[in-house]
Amino acid sequence: MVRVPGVPAIVPGVPAIVPGRVSHSRRGPKRHRFRYRTYQWLVDLDDLPDHRSLASFRVADHLGDASRSLRENVAAFAAARGEVLESGDRVLMLANARSLGYVFNPLTVFWCLGPAEEPRWVILEVHNTYGERHAYLARPDRFSLRKEFYVSPFFAVNGQYDVTLRLDRDRINVVIDLSQHGSRVFSATFAGRPRPVRRTTLLVAALVPYQVWALIRLHGIWLWLRRLPVVRRTPRSGSGGSGSPRADEIAGLGFDAVFRRMWEFYLAYSEAGFRSGYLGVSQFALVRRQRRNRPWS
């Protein structure tokens, strides 16, 4: 890790695993809260760790061109929005690692740090379960962003995110509040303390992508069972989408509202599974072996 001589460390040493807690709070129309312990990685884009199948970081899992480095993609994204990544700047990334062949990052945070380790700008990269991603660039540490991306099937693409970030030597906090129609409707937080990478935490952190995958679906099913309305998704340009028949066409076939909600929910989560690569299709062929006539011996 490169430091400026005489400048005390004000950010964590990297690579680091960050044990912490994630909490979500939905304020309406159906109140829902949960909190769980998890682990994330804090890494330097110039020195990405590689623990083989247990933890690795691929360019294709994040924004930009998979044929370039992650740092080059971050620099290109920032330059398109009027910011420059200088040669002496560092970029730290808070994210989940790819483990056992799978990764899912609901939110990745990139901090651009100047020579004195002062935050210059940040990028927030959001992924949804349909294999799509969207990124925002802003100035740290408190800022607001317009919601431009379909994330949850229970929230429309409108409103404003209020974001608070903290990157200290001993603490990392990410707080995101969503407001729609003048009211705060949802909050998500991560709070953790960076720790050196050890074998035990490496093994536990390898399970985090699967933990995230399971919790998203379990809480989604719970909200759907509580009859929270599902917001239809419009596929992003070039992303395709399975779509679903219009409500009046389904009703004309004799299916009631309960079936329509169940069918749309099934289509949405099936599409998400195929796009993320977690679901696939296998074909088996059963071939009858022909008996060969053997002469009498």
N, C-alpha and C positions, 0 to 999 in steps of 0.2 A: 504494500500500500504506500503510495507516494504522499509525503507531507511536506509542507513548506517549513524550512528550518526556523525555529523560534516561535512558531505558531502552535499553541496548545490544541490538542484534539478536542473537537466539539461535536463530532459525529462518531457513531460506533465503529469499531474495527470490523473489517469484513474479510472474508465471508462470515456471516453470522446466521444462526437460527434464532428466530424471535418467538419464544413461547408467549402466548397471550390469550385474550378472550375476545370473541366476536359476539356482539349483541345486536339484535334487530327488534325494532318496536314499530308496529303498525297501529295507527291511532284511529282508523276508520276506513270504511263503514263497519268492518268487523275488527275489533281489537285483537291483536295477536303479538305476543312477545316470546323471545327465546334467547338463550345465551349458552355458549359452549366454549370449551377450551380448544385451542388449535395451535398450529406452528406455521410460521412463514419464514422465508429466506430474505436476507438483505445481502446483496452482492454488488460488486463493482463490475460494470460492463467491460472494463479492460482486463479483468482477471476472473472470468466466470469459472466456478468450481465444476468439477465433473466427477461424480461418484458412481459412474456407470448407471446401472439400472435403478439404483436407489435415488439418485438426484442428479439431474442434468438440466441444462437450459438451452433450448433450441430457438434459433431465430424465427422459424416458421410459427412458433407458438405466440408470437407477438407482432406488433405493427410493422409494416414495411415490406420490403422485398427480401424473400428468403435467401436470395443469392448474395446478399450483402451482410455485413456484420450488424449486430444489434445497435451498436454505437452509431454506425453510419445511418441506420434507419431513424434513430432518434434525432440525429443532427438534421436529416432531410425534413422530417416532420416539423421540427422547430423552425428551420429556415423558411419553410412555406408559410409560417405564421409570424415572421418578422423577428425571430430570435436566433442568436448565433451560439453554437457550441464551440468555444475556443479550444485550442490544442491543449491548454493547461487545465481545462475543466475536467472534473470527474462526474460520472453519472452513476448514482446508486439506484438500484431497483429493489423494490419490495414486492415479492411475488411468491407463488407456489412453484416448486420445482417439478419437472416431469419425473414421475417415478413409476417403475414397473410398467412402462409403456403408455402411461396416461397422465394428462394434466388438465386441470380446469382452473382458470383464474377469473373469478368474478370481477376483481379489481387489481390492476397492477399500477404501482406508483413509481415514477422515475423522478429523481431529484437531480438537477444540474447544480453542481457545487463549484464555486470559484476557487482561486488559488488559496484563499484564506478559509476555505470550507464554508463559505457563506452561501445559502441557497439563492440561486439566481432566477430559476423558473422550474416549473414542474409539469409533468405530463401524467394525466390520469387515463389509463386504458381500460375500458369496460368490455367484458365479454358477456354474451348471453348464451343460453343453452341451445341456440339454433346454429352455432358455429360462426356467428357474426361478431364483429368487434367495432368499437368506436372510441376515439381518443379526443381528449381536451387538453389544451395548453393554457396555463395560468401562472400568475405570480404568487409565490408563497407569502404568508402562511395561512391567511384567511381570504377566501374569495367566493364568488357566486358564479354559477354556470347555468345556462339554459338547458333543460332536459331535451335531448335531441335523438334519443336512442331507445328502442324497445328492449326492456330488460325483463320485467316481470309481466306475466299475462294478466295481472290484476291491477296494473297502473297504466293509464294512457300516457302517450308521449307528449307531455306538456308539463309546465311548471318550472321550478327553479331548484337547483342544488345549492346549498350553502355548505362549504367545505372548510374544515379546519385540520391542518397537518402539523405534526410535531416530530422533528427528527433531532434527538439529542443523543449524547454518548450513552445515556442509561435508559432512554425511554423513546418509544415510537407510538404515536397516536394518529389515527385517521378517524375523523368524524364527518359523516355526510347526512345532512337533513334535506328531505324533499318537501317542498311546499307546492301545493296546487290550489288554485282559486283562493289565494289569500290565507290558507291554513296549512300548518305543518301536518303532513299525513304519514310520514315515515322517517325513521332514523336508523342509521347503521354505524356501528363503531368497531374499531379494532384498537386494542391497547396491549402493548407487549414490551418486554425487556430483552434486548439482544444479548445472546450468549455465544461463546465459542462453539464451533461445531464439534460434537462428541459422538461417539458411536451410538450411544443409547438414544440421543435426541435425533440422530440421523435416521435410525430405524423407525422411530415413532413418526417423524415428519413425512416419511415415505407413504404413510397411509392417509395423509391429509387430502389429496385430490379425491380419493374415494369417499372420504367423510363428507366433503363438500357436495359431491355428486348425490349422495344418499339424502343429505339433509334438505337440499333444494327440492327434491322430489317428494319427500315425506311431508314437508311443510306446505308444498303446493297442493298435494292431495288433501291435506287437512283443511286448507282454506276453501278448496273446491267443494268439499263435503259440507262446509258451512254455508254453501250457496253464495259465495262471493262472486260477483259477475266477472266473467272472463272478457278481457279486452282483446278484440281481434288484432292480429298482427298483420301489417303490410310488409311483405318481403322487401328487403333492401335491393337496390338496383343490382342485377346480376346474380342475386342469391337464389332466385327461384322460389319454390315454396309449394307445399302440397295443396294449399287452399282448402276450402270446404264449400259445399253448396249453400245457397242462400236460405235463410230461415223459412221463407214462404214456400220454397220448393220442397224442403224437408217436411213441413207441416202438411203440404199437399199429398205427401205419401202416407200420411196417417200417423207419423211419429209425434210424440208429445214433447214438451219443453225439457223434461228431465232427460230424455234420450238425446236431444240435440246438445245439451250441455255436456253430457257424458261423451258423445261422439267427438265434439270439438276438442275437449280436453285430451282424449285419446290421440287424435291427430296431431295436436300441438306437441305432446310429449314424445310421440313416435318420431316426428320430424326432428325434434331436438336430439334424440338419440342417434339417428342416422347421420345428422350433420356433424355431431361431435365425434363420430366414429365409435361410440360405445356400443351401438347396435349394428348388426350386419346381417347378411343373408347368406345362408349355406344351403346347398342342394345335395341331396343324396339320391343315388341311383341304385335301384335293386335289379340285379341282372340274374335271371334264372340260368343256372349252369346246365348245359345239355349233357345228357349221359352218352358216353361213348360205348358203342357196341363192341364187346370183347368176344373173340372166338372161344369156343369151348376148348379147354385144355385137357 
